[in-house]
Amino acid sequence: MNKLAQDLNKEIQASNPYIYDMLSNIGKELFFPKGILSQSAEAKEKAYKINATIGIAKQDNSVMSLSSVTQFINGIDPDKYLPYASSFGLPELREKWKKALFHKNPSLDGKNISLPVVTSGITHAVSMFSDLWTDPGDIVILPDMMWGNYNMTFGVRKGVKVKQYTTFDSKLSSYNIDSFENMVREEAESSDKIIVILNFPHNPTGYSLSVKEGKRIADILCDIAQKGTNVIAMCDDAYFGLFYEQETMKESIFSLLSGIDERILAVKLDGATKEDYVWGLRIGFITYGFLAQKNSDKICEALEKKTAGCIRGNVSNVSHLSQTILLKSMDSENYLDLKKEKFDLLMGRCFEIKEILKNSEYKDAFDVYPFNSGYFMCIRLKENNAEELRIHLLEKYGLGLISIGENNLRIAFSCVEEKDLKILFDIIVKGVNDLRL
Ligand SMILES: Cc1ncc(COP(=O)(O)O)c(C=O)c1O
């Protein structure tokens, strides 16, 4: 094993041996290479005459560039977007995102979390998480309604098994925490490490936990940890902040799970993708929350180095231009007001759907899954096959929806104007009736 990896492992073991045990085999091997990067950093400081270290081109003391490229990016100095960013991400952006995490999650107050490491979107963060914390044959626990791409990152690419609990009770009245609890307790009995994925606001249903439910899930995981099982809780907060109802928990469950037991590692995956409406810019973050008896700064640094090493060996580093744009956007005076404007628009659509669905004519056609947040909502068809209806709606009425499993349809209200929502549900009912004939 590389000496740098050994040193990081020692730091982690000394602060919290359970976290060391939770690392995958790759995670244990990972380190942040010194090589060219550290020699360049040294030269940047000391090579006052000529610096011939970095693999970029320079001219007249600035980055070399083509005006056919730079003409499209007004207002940002090419030195702020053409050179490589660090594999950890831009330091200023990492600091700013961390500060924002404390602002958005008051329960983090007084807790120690790592500095977020920048990833190329949240999918990339999921993939880096799977490299660092899962081995082939491991089990990840997820609800039976879930973002399909986890099958690719964990199942296909990693050989990890996905085990699913029932998302909602049969009446669709509440999140099925009993089913979650049974599954995690059963897993904890046969394994010394469990991995759970918590995704709220949830894709595909648009459900987020209430304060009470969030606390119950945290209590269950804490109890399992106290009884001697290591718990890794990956919090996929892709749609963070889009919480529309009063009783919904307004912060990430990451903040409840961080720093509560030495055997719990909370990993927050979030990003600008959906929160800041920049899907194609590809900016995500990985942040760690845990309890360490000592040297918590050192263990944070070690985990950040392993994560950045994983990125270095994968995409090397994330778009400098995207990071600079996000940083500038977050620095804008009206940043929060602009976000509030878009939040209000999406919330308006969510409540408009709730209003529309009060009409009893829909009840014959489908049940509605609980929804209160994010981009989506789902319906459960009473008689129709979801894929058959989806194709019928598309071909006869030009309405595009997503079918999931036998009888569920997902509606992304995030991309439907409020005025079109009633039309959308009326078409669904028409389609259901057509197929009944
Ligand atoms: C639950 C969930 N996680 C992660 C992602 C991926 O986000 P990104 O586009 O940043 O990779 C999505 C996007 O659809 C999602 O629904």
The ligand as a Gaussian input file, in Angstrom:
#p B3LYP/6-31G(d) Opt

LIG

0 1
 C      -32.190000      11.609000      -6.298000
 C      -31.231000      12.143000      -7.298000
 N      -29.924000      12.129000      -7.014000
 C      -29.014000      12.579000      -7.877000
 C      -29.395000      13.093000      -9.103000
 C      -28.340000      13.506000     -10.076000
 O      -27.971000      14.826000     -10.019000
 P      -26.850000      15.378000     -11.008000
 O      -27.557000      15.826000     -12.245000
 O      -26.218000      16.495000     -10.248000
 O      -25.892000      14.291000     -11.300000
 C      -30.738000      13.120000      -9.450000
 C      -31.130000      13.642000     -10.763000
 O      -32.034000      13.271000     -11.420000
 C      -31.680000      12.631000      -8.531000
 O      -32.982000      12.615000      -8.823000

